[in-house]
């Protein structure tokens, strides 16, 4: 018998949600891969390098990596 859903259960913490990344350029022109929950990311020489990193971090899940339509920034 499948477990019942509990509407009062807390939402999963960001650390437990599947990783997803945005890849795009910073205002300075660097390529960035930014984790959508603010948990990680990096600066890369090329778009290909940023996409490769993001794909590897997400287990190459479909739709886990998207190209950004606006400039990105890494937040400390």
Buried (B, 14 or more C-beta within 10 A) or exposed (E): EEEEEEEEEEEEEEEEEEBBBBBBBBEEEBBBBBBBBEEBBBEBEEBEBBBBBBBEBBEEEEEBBEEBEEEBEBEE
